[in-house]
Amino acid sequence: MASEIPPTQASAQDIADAWARELPDVPVSSIGVVTPLWQLAKLFGDDRRRVLTGAGVDPATLDLLSVLRRAGAPYTLTTRELSRRALVTAGAISQRVARAESDGLVTRTRPQGRPRTVDVTLTPAGHALVEATVGRVLTRESDLLAALPPAQQTHLAELLTALLRGVQQTVGDTRVTQVGDES
């Protein structure tokens, strides 16, 4: 499954060795971790976009539908709760909901006695789309991880979770968004 690195692309170790030679007083050990993580993020992100394009859904809409689906029956959340769970601004949620509503994937209602609250509910079409798409995405990502046996996948997940928590603490930011998101 694994192929060799193309000759035009330097390995993380080559990059670290070059910087160690050129800047001997600068720590370079992070290159062996961070460079493959960036490369993997790019590969996973590009692959997911291809899968979503094939499914006819954009990442923001899938995120909205997924948050509603994971909420459980009756698959309804307020826009405030959607914003909190999706880790995006109220304005971004409003745009996502409007787009999904025009596509017949969600409905918006105002609960009786709560004029400032907007409930968003997954429609049967939205439910079907999110289940089919998430199934495709997760199956594909499982295939991409097949280079590692299950025990190594579990161990890697634990290590990455510990690294994520440590980085979040160091940078003072506990938000987790998609690669490339500005929010």
KELO-194342 format. One line per field, with one value per atom (N, C-alpha, C): residue number from 1; residue in one letter; y, x, z. Coordinates in Angstrom, 1 decimal, always signed. Atoms other than C-alpha are relative to their C-alpha. Layout:
% residues N
vofi <- (NUM_...)
marmar <- (a_...)
yy <- (Y_...)
xx <- (X_...)
zz <- (Z_...)
END
This chain:
% residues 183
vofi <- (1_1_1_2_2_2_3_3_3_4_4_4_5_5_5_6_6_6_7_7_7_8_8_8_9_9_9_10_10_10_11_11_11_12_12_12_13_13_13_14_14_14_15_15_15_16_16_16_17_17_17_18_18_18_19_19_19_20_20_20_21_21_21_22_22_22_23_23_23_24_24_24_25_25_25_26_26_26_27_27_27_28_28_28_29_29_29_30_30_30_31_31_31_32_32_32_33_33_33_34_34_34_35_35_35_36_36_36_37_37_37_38_38_38_39_39_39_40_40_40_41_41_41_42_42_42_43_43_43_44_44_44_45_45_45_46_46_46_47_47_47_48_48_48_49_49_49_50_50_50_51_51_51_52_52_52_53_53_53_54_54_54_55_55_55_56_56_56_57_57_57_58_58_58_59_59_59_60_60_60_61_61_61_62_62_62_63_63_63_64_64_64_65_65_65_66_66_66_67_67_67_68_68_68_69_69_69_70_70_70_71_71_71_72_72_72_73_73_73_74_74_74_75_75_75_76_76_76_77_77_77_78_78_78_79_79_79_80_80_80_81_81_81_82_82_82_83_83_83_84_84_84_85_85_85_86_86_86_87_87_87_88_88_88_89_89_89_90_90_90_91_91_91_92_92_92_93_93_93_94_94_94_95_95_95_96_96_96_97_97_97_98_98_98_99_99_99_100_100_100_101_101_101_102_102_102_103_103_103_104_104_104_105_105_105_106_106_106_107_107_107_108_108_108_109_109_109_110_110_110_111_111_111_112_112_112_113_113_113_114_114_114_115_115_115_116_116_116_117_117_117_118_118_118_119_119_119_120_120_120_121_121_121_122_122_122_123_123_123_124_124_124_125_125_125_126_126_126_127_127_127_128_128_128_129_129_129_130_130_130_131_131_131_132_132_132_133_133_133_134_134_134_135_135_135_136_136_136_137_137_137_138_138_138_139_139_139_140_140_140_141_141_141_142_142_142_143_143_143_144_144_144_145_145_145_146_146_146_147_147_147_148_148_148_149_149_149_150_150_150_151_151_151_152_152_152_153_153_153_154_154_154_155_155_155_156_156_156_157_157_157_158_158_158_159_159_159_160_160_160_161_161_161_162_162_162_163_163_163_164_164_164_165_165_165_166_166_166_167_167_167_168_168_168_169_169_169_170_170_170_171_171_171_172_172_172_173_173_173_174_174_174_175_175_175_176_176_176_177_177_177_178_178_178_179_179_179_180_180_180_181_181_181_182_182_182_183_183_183)
marmar <- (m_m_m_a_a_a_s_s_s_e_e_e_i_i_i_p_p_p_p_p_p_t_t_t_q_q_q_a_a_a_s_s_s_a_a_a_q_q_q_d_d_d_i_i_i_a_a_a_d_d_d_a_a_a_w_w_w_a_a_a_r_r_r_e_e_e_l_l_l_p_p_p_d_d_d_v_v_v_p_p_p_v_v_v_s_s_s_s_s_s_i_i_i_g_g_g_v_v_v_v_v_v_t_t_t_p_p_p_l_l_l_w_w_w_q_q_q_l_l_l_a_a_a_k_k_k_l_l_l_f_f_f_g_g_g_d_d_d_d_d_d_r_r_r_r_r_r_r_r_r_v_v_v_l_l_l_t_t_t_g_g_g_a_a_a_g_g_g_v_v_v_d_d_d_p_p_p_a_a_a_t_t_t_l_l_l_d_d_d_l_l_l_l_l_l_s_s_s_v_v_v_l_l_l_r_r_r_r_r_r_a_a_a_g_g_g_a_a_a_p_p_p_y_y_y_t_t_t_l_l_l_t_t_t_t_t_t_r_r_r_e_e_e_l_l_l_s_s_s_r_r_r_r_r_r_a_a_a_l_l_l_v_v_v_t_t_t_a_a_a_g_g_g_a_a_a_i_i_i_s_s_s_q_q_q_r_r_r_v_v_v_a_a_a_r_r_r_a_a_a_e_e_e_s_s_s_d_d_d_g_g_g_l_l_l_v_v_v_t_t_t_r_r_r_t_t_t_r_r_r_p_p_p_q_q_q_g_g_g_r_r_r_p_p_p_r_r_r_t_t_t_v_v_v_d_d_d_v_v_v_t_t_t_l_l_l_t_t_t_p_p_p_a_a_a_g_g_g_h_h_h_a_a_a_l_l_l_v_v_v_e_e_e_a_a_a_t_t_t_v_v_v_g_g_g_r_r_r_v_v_v_l_l_l_t_t_t_r_r_r_e_e_e_s_s_s_d_d_d_l_l_l_l_l_l_a_a_a_a_a_a_l_l_l_p_p_p_p_p_p_a_a_a_q_q_q_q_q_q_t_t_t_h_h_h_l_l_l_a_a_a_e_e_e_l_l_l_l_l_l_t_t_t_a_a_a_l_l_l_l_l_l_r_r_r_g_g_g_v_v_v_q_q_q_q_q_q_t_t_t_v_v_v_g_g_g_d_d_d_t_t_t_r_r_r_v_v_v_t_t_t_q_q_q_v_v_v_g_g_g_d_d_d_e_e_e_s_s_s)
yy <- (-1.2_+0.0_+1.3_-1.2_+2.5_+0.1_-0.2_+3.9_+0.9_-0.9_+5.7_+1.4_-1.4_+9.4_+0.4_-0.4_+11.0_+0.7_-0.6_+12.2_+1.5_-1.5_+15.8_+0.5_-0.4_+15.8_-0.5_+0.3_+15.9_-0.6_+0.6_+13.7_+1.0_-0.8_+15.3_-0.2_+0.1_+13.8_+0.8_-0.8_+15.4_+1.4_-1.4_+18.7_+0.3_-0.2_+18.3_+0.0_+0.1_+17.3_+1.3_-1.2_+20.3_+1.2_-1.1_+22.7_-0.1_+0.2_+21.1_+0.4_-0.3_+21.6_+1.6_-1.4_+25.2_+0.9_-0.7_+26.3_-0.9_+1.0_+24.1_+0.3_-0.4_+26.0_+0.0_+0.0_+25.6_-1.4_+1.3_+22.6_-0.4_+0.4_+20.6_-1.3_+1.3_+17.5_+0.1_-0.1_+18.9_-0.3_+0.2_+18.6_-1.4_+1.4_+14.8_-0.3_+0.2_+15.2_+0.9_-1.0_+18.4_-0.1_+0.1_+18.0_-1.2_+1.0_+14.6_+0.3_-0.3_+15.9_+1.0_-1.0_+18.9_-0.8_+0.7_+16.5_-0.9_+0.9_+14.1_+0.9_-0.9_+17.0_+0.4_-0.4_+18.1_-1.2_+1.2_+14.6_-0.4_+0.4_+13.8_+1.1_-1.0_+17.2_+0.0_+0.1_+16.9_-1.2_+1.2_+13.4_+0.1_-0.2_+14.3_+0.9_-0.9_+17.2_-0.8_+0.8_+14.7_-0.9_+0.9_+12.3_+0.8_-0.8_+15.1_+0.6_-0.5_+16.5_-1.1_+1.2_+13.0_-0.2_+0.2_+12.9_+1.2_-1.2_+16.4_+0.8_-0.8_+18.1_+0.7_-0.8_+20.8_-0.3_+0.3_+20.5_+0.7_-0.7_+23.2_-0.6_+0.6_+21.7_-1.4_+1.3_+18.2_+0.2_-0.3_+19.7_+0.3_-0.3_+21.2_-1.2_+1.2_+18.1_-1.1_+1.0_+15.9_+0.4_-0.5_+18.1_-0.3_+0.3_+17.7_-1.5_+1.4_+14.0_-0.6_+0.5_+13.3_+0.4_-0.4_+15.2_-1.0_+1.0_+12.3_+0.5_-0.4_+12.3_+1.0_-0.3_+14.6_+0.7_-0.7_+16.0_+1.4_-1.4_+19.5_+0.7_-0.8_+22.1_+1.5_-1.5_+25.9_+0.4_-0.5_+28.0_+0.3_-0.3_+29.0_-1.3_+1.3_+25.3_-0.5_+0.4_+24.6_+0.7_-0.8_+27.4_-0.5_+0.5_+26.1_-1.4_+1.3_+22.5_-0.1_+0.0_+23.3_+0.9_-0.9_+25.8_+1.0_-1.1_+28.5_+1.1_-1.2_+32.0_-0.2_-0.1_+32.7_+0.3_-0.4_+34.3_-1.1_+1.2_+31.2_-1.0_+1.0_+29.0_+0.5_-0.6_+31.4_-0.3_+0.2_+31.1_-1.5_+1.4_+27.3_-0.5_+0.4_+26.9_+0.5_-0.5_+29.2_-0.8_+0.8_+27.2_-1.4_+1.4_+23.8_+0.1_-0.1_+25.0_+0.2_-0.2_+26.2_-1.3_+1.3_+22.7_-1.1_+0.9_+21.1_-1.0_+0.9_+19.5_+0.3_-0.4_+21.4_+0.9_-1.0_+23.4_+0.9_-1.0_+26.5_+0.3_-0.4_+27.2_+0.8_-0.8_+29.6_-0.6_+0.6_+27.8_+1.0_-0.9_+29.2_+0.6_-0.7_+31.8_+0.3_-0.3_+32.1_+0.7_-0.7_+34.7_+0.2_-0.2_+35.1_-1.3_+1.3_+31.3_-0.5_+0.7_+29.5_-1.5_+1.4_+25.7_-0.4_+0.5_+23.9_-1.5_+1.4_+20.4_-0.7_+0.8_+17.8_-0.6_+0.6_+16.8_-1.4_+1.3_+13.3_+0.0_-0.1_+14.4_+0.3_-0.3_+15.8_-1.2_+1.2_+12.7_-1.0_+0.9_+10.5_+0.4_-0.5_+12.7_-0.1_+0.0_+12.9_-1.5_+1.4_+9.1_-0.6_+0.6_+8.2_+0.7_-0.6_+10.8_-0.3_+0.4_+10.1_-1.4_+1.4_+6.4_+0.0_+0.0_+7.2_+0.6_-0.6_+9.5_-0.9_+0.8_+7.2_-1.3_+1.2_+4.1_+0.4_-0.4_+6.0_+0.3_-0.3_+7.3_-1.3_+1.3_+3.8_-0.7_+0.6_+2.6_+0.7_-0.8_+5.4_-0.4_+0.4_+4.2_-1.5_+1.4_+0.6_-0.4_+0.3_+0.9_-0.3_+0.3_+0.7_-1.1_+0.9_-2.3_+0.7_-0.6_-1.6_+0.4_-0.4_-1.6_+1.3_-1.2_+1.0_+1.2_-1.1_+3.1_+0.5_-0.4_+3.1_+0.7_-0.7_+4.0_+1.4_-1.3_+6.8_+0.9_-0.9_+8.2_+0.5_-0.4_+8.3_+1.0_-0.9_+10.0_+1.4_-1.2_+12.5_+0.8_-0.7_+13.3_+0.7_-0.7_+14.0_+1.1_-1.1_+16.1_+1.2_-1.1_+18.1_+0.8_-0.7_+18.8_+0.8_-0.8_+19.9_+1.2_-1.2_+22.2_+1.0_-1.0_+23.7_+0.7_-0.7_+24.4_+1.0_-0.9_+25.9_+1.2_-1.2_+28.2_+0.7_-0.6_+28.9_+0.1_+0.0_+27.9_-1.4_+1.3_+25.0_-0.3_+0.3_+25.4_-1.0_+0.9_+22.7_+0.1_-0.2_+23.5_-0.8_+0.8_+22.1_+0.7_-0.5_+22.5_+1.1_-1.2_+25.9_+0.9_-0.9_+27.4_+1.1_-1.2_+30.9_+0.2_-0.2_+30.6_-0.7)
xx <- (+0.8_+0.0_+0.9_-0.8_+2.6_+1.0_-1.0_+4.7_+1.1_-1.1_+8.0_-0.3_+0.2_+8.2_+0.6_-0.5_+8.5_+1.4_-1.3_+12.1_+0.0_+0.1_+11.0_-0.5_+0.5_+9.6_+0.9_-0.9_+11.9_-0.7_+0.6_+11.1_+0.2_+0.0_+10.5_+1.4_-1.4_+13.9_+1.0_-0.9_+15.7_-0.1_+0.2_+14.2_+0.6_-0.6_+15.1_+1.5_-1.5_+18.7_+0.5_-0.5_+19.1_-0.1_+0.1_+17.8_+1.0_-1.0_+20.0_+1.4_-1.3_+23.0_+0.1_-0.1_+22.1_-0.3_+0.3_+20.7_+0.2_-0.2_+22.4_-0.5_+0.5_+21.1_-1.5_+1.5_+17.4_-0.5_+0.6_+15.4_-0.7_+0.6_+14.3_-0.9_+0.7_+12.7_-1.5_+1.4_+9.2_-0.3_+0.2_+9.6_-0.4_+0.4_+9.3_-1.4_+1.4_+5.9_-0.9_+0.9_+4.4_-0.1_+0.1_+5.4_-0.9_+0.9_+3.7_-1.5_+1.4_+0.6_-0.6_+0.5_+0.3_-0.2_+0.2_+0.8_-1.2_+1.2_-1.8_-1.3_+1.1_-4.2_-0.4_+0.3_-3.9_-0.6_+0.5_-4.4_-1.4_+1.3_-7.3_-1.1_+0.9_-8.9_-0.4_+0.2_-8.5_-0.9_+0.7_-9.8_-1.5_+1.4_-12.9_-0.7_+0.7_-13.7_-0.4_+0.4_-13.6_-1.2_+1.1_-15.9_-1.3_+1.2_-18.3_-0.5_+0.4_-18.3_-0.7_+0.7_-19.2_-1.4_+1.3_-22.0_-1.0_+0.8_-23.2_-0.3_+0.2_-22.8_+1.3_-1.2_-20.5_+0.3_-0.4_-18.5_-0.9_+0.8_-20.5_-1.4_+1.4_-23.9_+0.1_-0.1_-22.7_+0.3_-0.2_-21.4_-1.3_+1.3_-24.8_-0.9_+0.9_-26.7_+0.5_-0.6_-24.3_-0.2_+0.3_-24.7_-1.4_+1.5_-28.5_-0.2_+0.2_-28.3_+0.6_-0.6_-25.9_-0.8_+0.8_-28.3_-1.1_+1.0_-30.7_-1.4_+1.4_-34.5_-0.4_+0.7_-36.3_+0.9_-1.0_-33.1_-0.3_+0.3_-33.9_+0.9_-0.8_-31.6_-0.3_+0.2_-31.8_+1.3_-1.2_-29.5_+1.1_-1.1_-27.6_+0.8_-0.6_-27.0_+0.8_-0.7_-26.0_+1.3_-1.2_-23.5_+1.0_-0.9_-22.0_+0.6_-0.4_-21.8_+0.9_-0.7_-20.5_+1.3_-1.2_-17.9_+0.1_+0.0_-18.9_-0.9_+0.7_-20.4_-1.5_+1.4_-24.1_-0.3_+0.2_-23.8_+0.2_-0.3_-22.2_-1.1_+1.2_-25.0_-1.2_+1.2_-27.6_+0.1_-0.2_-26.1_-0.1_+0.1_-25.8_-1.4_+1.4_-29.3_-0.9_+0.8_-30.7_+0.3_-0.4_-28.8_-0.7_+0.5_-29.9_-1.6_+1.4_-33.5_-0.5_+0.4_-33.7_+0.2_-0.2_-32.4_-1.0_+1.0_-35.2_+0.6_-0.7_-32.7_-0.3_+0.4_-33.9_-1.2_+1.0_-36.8_+0.3_-0.2_-36.8_-1.4_+1.3_-39.6_+0.4_-0.1_-40.1_-0.9_+0.9_-41.3_-0.9_+1.0_-44.4_+0.5_-0.4_-43.6_+1.5_-1.5_-39.9_+0.3_-0.1_-39.9_+1.4_-1.4_-36.1_+0.7_-0.6_-35.4_-0.5_+0.3_-35.2_+0.4_-0.3_-35.4_+0.3_-0.3_-33.8_-0.2_+0.3_-35.0_+0.4_-0.4_-33.6_-1.3_+1.2_-36.1_+0.4_-0.3_-36.4_+1.1_-1.0_-34.3_+1.4_-1.3_-31.6_+0.5_-0.3_-31.7_+0.6_-0.5_-31.2_+1.4_-1.3_-28.4_+1.1_-1.1_-26.4_+0.4_-0.4_-26.6_+0.8_-0.8_-25.5_+1.4_-1.2_-22.8_+1.0_-0.9_-21.4_+0.5_-0.4_-21.4_+1.2_-1.0_-19.3_+1.3_-1.2_-16.9_+0.7_-0.6_-16.3_+0.6_-0.5_-15.9_+1.3_-1.3_-13.3_+1.1_-1.1_-11.4_+0.5_-0.4_-11.4_+1.0_-0.8_-9.9_+1.4_-1.3_-7.2_+0.8_-0.7_-6.3_+0.5_-0.3_-5.9_+1.5_-1.5_-2.1_+0.4_-0.3_-2.2_-1.0_+0.9_-3.6_-0.9_+0.9_-6.5_+0.7_-0.7_-4.2_+0.8_-0.8_-1.9_-0.9_+0.9_-4.9_-0.5_+0.4_-6.1_+1.0_-1.1_-2.7_+0.2_-0.2_-2.3_-1.1_+1.1_-5.7_+0.2_-0.3_-4.7_+1.1_-1.1_-1.4_-0.4_+0.5_-3.1_-0.9_+0.9_-5.7_+0.8_-0.9_-3.0_+0.8_-0.7_-1.1_-0.9_+1.0_-4.2_-0.3_+0.3_-5.0_+1.2_-1.2_-1.4_+0.2_-0.1_-1.3_-1.1_+1.1_-4.7_+0.4_-0.4_-3.4_+1.1_-1.1_-0.2_-0.4_+0.4_-1.8_-1.2_+1.1_-4.8_-1.3_+1.1_-7.4_-0.6_+0.5_-9.7_-1.0_+0.8_-11.7_+0.6_-0.5_-11.4_-0.9_+0.7_-12.4_+0.6_-0.5_-11.8_+1.3_-1.3_-8.4_-0.3_+0.1_-8.2_-1.1_+1.0_-11.2_+0.6_-0.5_-10.6_-0.7_+0.7_-13.1_+0.6)
zz <- (+0.0_+0.0_+0.0_-0.1_+1.0_-1.2_+1.1_-1.8_+0.5_-0.4_-1.7_-0.2_+0.1_-1.3_-1.4_+1.3_-4.8_+0.2_-0.1_-5.4_+0.1_+0.0_-5.7_+1.4_-1.3_-2.1_+1.1_-1.0_+0.8_+1.2_-1.2_+3.8_+1.2_-1.2_+7.2_+0.6_-0.5_+8.3_-0.8_+0.9_+5.3_+0.4_-0.4_+6.3_+1.3_-1.3_+9.9_+0.0_+0.1_+9.0_-0.6_+0.6_+6.8_+0.9_-1.0_+9.4_+1.2_-1.1_+12.1_-0.5_+0.6_+9.8_-0.1_+0.3_+8.9_+1.3_-1.3_+12.4_+1.1_-1.0_+14.9_+1.4_-1.3_+17.9_+0.1_+0.0_+16.9_+0.1_-0.1_+18.0_-1.3_+1.3_+14.9_+0.2_-0.2_+16.5_-0.4_+0.3_+16.0_-1.5_+1.4_+12.2_-0.3_+0.2_+12.4_+0.4_-0.3_+13.9_-0.7_+0.6_+12.6_-1.5_+1.5_+8.9_-0.4_+0.5_+8.5_+0.4_-0.3_+10.4_-1.0_+1.0_+8.0_-1.3_+1.3_+5.0_+0.1_-0.2_+6.4_+0.0_+0.0_+7.1_-1.4_+1.4_+3.5_-0.8_+0.7_+2.1_+0.4_-0.5_+4.4_-0.5_+0.3_+3.7_-1.5_+1.4_-0.1_-0.3_+0.3_-0.1_+0.5_-0.5_+2.0_-0.9_+0.9_-0.3_-1.3_+1.2_-3.3_+0.3_-0.4_-1.4_+0.1_-0.2_-0.5_-1.4_+1.4_-4.1_-0.7_+0.6_-5.3_+0.6_-0.6_-2.8_-0.2_+0.3_-3.9_+1.3_-1.2_-0.5_+0.4_-0.4_+0.8_+1.4_-1.3_+4.0_+1.1_-0.9_+5.8_+0.2_-0.1_+5.0_+0.7_-0.6_+6.0_+1.5_-1.4_+9.3_+0.7_-0.6_+10.0_+0.2_+0.0_+9.1_+1.0_-0.9_+11.1_+1.5_-1.4_+14.3_+0.3_-0.3_+14.0_+0.2_+0.0_+13.3_+1.3_-1.3_+16.3_+1.2_-1.2_+18.6_+0.4_-0.2_+18.3_-0.2_+0.3_+17.8_+1.0_+1.3_+17.1_-1.0_+0.9_+15.4_-0.2_-0.1_+16.5_+1.0_-0.9_+18.0_-0.3_+0.2_+18.5_-0.8_+0.7_+16.3_+0.9_-1.0_+19.4_+0.3_-0.3_+20.2_-1.2_+1.2_+16.6_-0.1_+0.1_+16.7_+1.0_-1.1_+20.0_-0.4_+0.3_+18.8_-1.3_+1.3_+15.3_+0.1_-0.2_+16.7_-1.1_+0.9_+14.3_+0.5_-0.5_+14.7_-0.3_+0.2_+14.8_-1.5_+1.4_+11.4_-1.0_+0.8_+9.9_+0.1_-0.1_+11.3_-0.8_+0.7_+9.9_-1.5_+1.5_+6.4_-0.3_+0.2_+6.7_+0.0_-0.2_+7.9_-1.2_+1.2_+5.1_-1.2_+1.1_+2.5_+0.0_-0.2_+3.9_-0.1_+0.0_+4.3_-1.5_+1.4_+0.6_-0.8_+0.6_-0.3_+0.5_-0.5_+1.7_+1.0_-0.9_+4.2_+1.5_-1.4_+7.4_-0.1_-0.1_+8.5_+1.2_-1.1_+10.8_+0.6_-0.7_+13.4_+1.2_-1.2_+16.2_+1.1_-1.0_+19.4_+0.6_-0.6_+21.0_+1.3_-1.3_+23.7_+0.0_+0.0_+22.7_-1.4_+1.3_+19.9_-0.5_+0.5_+19.8_-0.3_+0.3_+19.5_-1.3_+1.2_+16.3_+0.1_+0.0_+16.2_-1.5_+1.3_+13.3_+0.1_-0.1_+12.5_-1.4_+1.2_+10.1_-0.7_+0.8_+7.3_-0.3_+0.5_+6.0_-1.1_+1.0_+3.0_+0.6_-0.6_+5.2_+0.8_-0.8_+7.4_-1.0_+1.0_+4.3_-0.6_+0.5_+2.9_+1.0_-1.0_+6.1_+0.3_-0.2_+6.7_-1.1_+1.1_+3.2_-0.1_+0.2_+3.1_+1.1_-1.1_+6.6_-0.2_+0.2_+5.7_-1.1_+1.0_+2.6_+0.5_-0.5_+4.4_+1.0_-1.0_+7.3_-0.6_+0.7_+5.1_-0.7_+0.7_+3.0_+0.9_-1.0_+6.0_+0.7_-0.5_+7.4_-0.9_+1.1_+4.1_+0.1_+0.0_+4.4_+1.2_-1.2_+7.9_+0.0_+0.1_+6.8_+0.0_+0.0_+6.6_+1.4_-1.4_+10.4_+0.6_-0.6_+12.3_+1.1_-1.0_+14.7_+1.3_-1.2_+17.8_-0.2_+0.3_+16.2_-0.2_+0.2_+15.2_+1.3_-1.4_+18.8_+0.7_-0.7_+20.1_-0.6_+0.7_+17.5_+0.4_-0.4_+18.4_+1.4_-1.4_+22.1_+0.0_+0.1_+21.2_-0.6_+0.7_+18.9_+0.9_-0.9_+21.5_+1.1_-1.0_+24.1_-0.5_+0.6_+21.7_-0.2_+0.2_+20.8_+1.2_-1.3_+24.4_+0.5_-0.4_+25.1_-0.9_+0.8_+22.1_+0.3_-0.4_+23.0_+1.2_-1.3_+26.5_-0.3_+0.3_+25.2_-0.7_+0.7_+22.7_+0.5_-0.6_+24.9_-0.9_+0.9_+22.3_+0.0_-0.1_+22.9_-1.1_+1.2_+19.7_-0.9_+1.0_+17.2_-1.3_+1.2_+13.6_-1.1_+1.1_+10.2_-0.5_+0.6_+8.5_-0.9_+0.9_+6.9_+0.4_-0.5_+8.8_+0.7_-0.6_+10.0_+1.4_-1.3_+12.9_+1.1)
END
